[in-house]
Each structure stands twice: as C-alpha cells, then as structure tokens.
Amino acid sequence: MDIEKKPAEYRRDPEDFATLYANNAVFESTFWDLKITFGQTDVALGPNIVIQHTAMTMPWPYIKILAYLLQVQIAAREAEDGHINVPTNILPPPPDEASEELIATAKHPNEQLAAIHKLWKAFLSANPEMKK
C-alpha cells in the first residue's frame, strides 16, 4: 500500500516565534544530534564580542538534509545574482589548525581530517577569492 505524501503545512506559534539575525554560529555535537548556537557580533562591546541569542538542536539525519537545503539556497541565489564573495577575514581556520584538538578527542581522527580536508579544498575551489 502506497502512503500518499502530503506537503507540510507551516504555522507559526504566535507566542514563541521570533525572527532574529545571526552572523556567528557555534556547533556542539553529540552522538544523537547537533546543537547550533547563533549570535551576533557586537562591535560596540569589543572587536570579537559575540552576543549569543538562540540555540537549535537537530538530529543528524535532519542536519544532512539541512546541509543539502542550504546548498540549494546558495546555488539558487548565485544563479540569480552571481557568486557570493566570502570576506577572507571571516573565513574559518584551515583544518590543520583544528587537527590537534580533533586528534585528541575523535574516535577516527585520520578519517575525519581527510573528510574535512576534502571539504576545505572544495570550499576553496568554489570560492576563488579565498585563495591567498
């Protein structure tokens, strides 16, 4: 028996729904899920002060779907308006700078580093302005 797949109907909780801006995200992961804490830089308080305001925890299967959906949004935006330039001053550190902590904490650090390096190279090749 085929189950008919119906599109989601979206409703907003008037008591709990908020629209906020973030230019910073911090990740905390567990076996079960990933928590993303969002914040905004507040230069009035100092050059690298981020005021965190919201955290969202999602299970890993949805994180994979979210990663795909974000790539779809980027592809659509770049098709409409051209390449989105990423300023070099906000670029995350290269994987080698994070490798010491990863080696100390990961179950499979070599596999993780290889996967991260592959992603880093793809990111740099898709964003030529990042190359120094």
N, C-alpha and C positions, 0 to 999 in steps of 0.2 A: 504494500500500500504506500503510495506516494503522499508525503505530507506537503501540503501547499505552504510555500514560504511567503509570508506576508512581510511587507516593509514595516520597519519600526515606526511607531507614532511617537513623536517627540513632544513632551510637555515640560514646562519649567515650573519648578516649585517656587511660588511667589515668596515664600518665607526664607528659602535657603539658596536661591540662585544669585550668583554675583558674576559680573564681568570685570576682570582685572587685567592689568598689563604686567608682563614679566620680561626682563632682559637677562635673566640669570636662572639657571636650574641646577640643582644638586641631586645626585642619584644615590639611593640606598637600596641594596638588593638583598633578598633572601632566597632561599630555595623556591619559595612559593610565588614571590611577587617582586615588583619593583616600585619603590616609592620615589616620586619626583617632587621635590620641594622647589617652589617657584618664588622668585623675589625680584626686586628692582634695585638697581644701583642708586644710591643717594649721594651725589657728589657734594651736597651741602654739608654732609657729615664727615666726608673724607674721600680720598681718591679711590679706595677699593672697599667701600662700605656697601653691603647689600642688605636690604631690609626684606626678610623672607615673610611672605604673607599667606601662602597656600601650599598644602601638600596633597598629592593624589597618589593613592596606591592602587596598582593594577596587576592582575595575574599575568604571567609570562606569555600565555597564548595571545592575550589581547595586546600585549606590548609588541609582539611580532606583527599583528595586524595594524596597530597604530604606526609602526615604522613604515610599513607599506603605504598606508594612507597619507602620511606626511610626505613621502617621496612623490606620490601622485599630485599632491598640492603644489610641491616645488616645481614639478615638471609642467603643470598647467600654468603656473604663474610665469615661469621662464618662457614658455611658448607664447604667452601674451605680451610680456614686457621685456624680454631679453634676460641675459644672465644676471643672477643676483650676486653682486660682489660682496665678499666677506672681508671686512677690515682685518688686516693682519694683527692688530692689537687685541682682538678678541678671540683669536684662534686658540683652541685648546692645546696643551703641550703635546709634543710628539710622543708616541708610545714609549720610546726609550726612557723618557723622564719618569714614567709611571711604572716601569718594569721592576724596580727594586721592591716596592710595596706588593705588587702583583706576585712576584716570586715567593715572597714571604707568606702570602695568605691564600693563594689559589691552589686547588687540588691538581690542576693541569696547567701550570703556568706557561709551558712552552707552546701548547696548543692555543691558549688564549692570546699569547703575544703574537703568534703567527696570524691568527684571525684579525687581531687589532691592527697589525702592520698592513695586512691586505686592505682593510677598510680605510686606513690612513692614506695609503697610496692612491686608492680610488677617489677619495675626497680631494686630495691634492691635484689629481689629474683632471677632475671635474671643475676645479676652481684654480685656474692658472695664475690668478692674482696672488695666490698663497705662496707660490714658489719664490724663494729669495734669490 
